[in-house]
Amino acid sequence: MHYFLLGCSVMALIYLSAEEMNIHVYQKPRFFGVKTGRSVIIYCVSSQPSLPANVQWFKDKDSNPLKNQSQKIEINERTDKRNASITIRKVEIEDSGNYFCKLNNTHGPGTALQVSRYSEPHAVLRRSRIKDVIIFLQAFLLILCIVVPLIQFYKLEKKEEADYEEPEDDHIYEGLEIEQCGGDIYEDISTYAQPTDAAWDVESPDQE
């Protein structure tokens, strides 16, 4: 019986040692999207909260850990009442990046911080209207590029049709007036048209 209890104790110690070696580190939240001038807090949580922890913070896996800065960065160690955390005040565009905590030589999965500039509502509305105007102008220019060549082509076809005339049949005697021919023609024709007696039809004086 004593040996059985001793074995169970040894197994429990081995199990606890293995659990201590397999510490998992989590970060909350995993993503931050904020405007400039805001403050953010990132938490580093251990799967073994009862164990003592030494926490360090890095940006973009830089080899140099972040330090406390009175007006910018505040690093809080883990206690019995709170988790380890880092506070970044009045964030700027250059503060964007990935922040990692390192707890007992175990890195966390990281938290992505995306900082964008703050815009007034009327400024956003004005930019939106300008974009709409630009889109309208682009569409109008595209329509002109399509319609103008079609109109030019249509006008060119109409001009070619107007310049082309159907050939007329030449009528030599069309419109020729009788007066233009002159009366001599008809007189000459009538002279040649007078009948003449054939030689065998003329009676000789000797023939009775």
Buried (B, 14 or more C-beta within 10 A) or exposed (E): EEEEEEEEEEEEEEEEEEEEEEBEBBBEEEEBEBEEEEEBBBBBBBEBEEEEBEBBBBBEEEEEBBEEEEEBBBBBEBEEEEBBBBBBBEBEEEBBBBBBBBBBEBBBEBBEBEBEEEEEEEEEEEEEEEEEEEEEEEEEEEEEEEEEEEEEEEEEEEEEEEEEEEEEEEEEEEEEEEEEEEEEEEEEEEEEEEEEEEEEEEEEEEEE
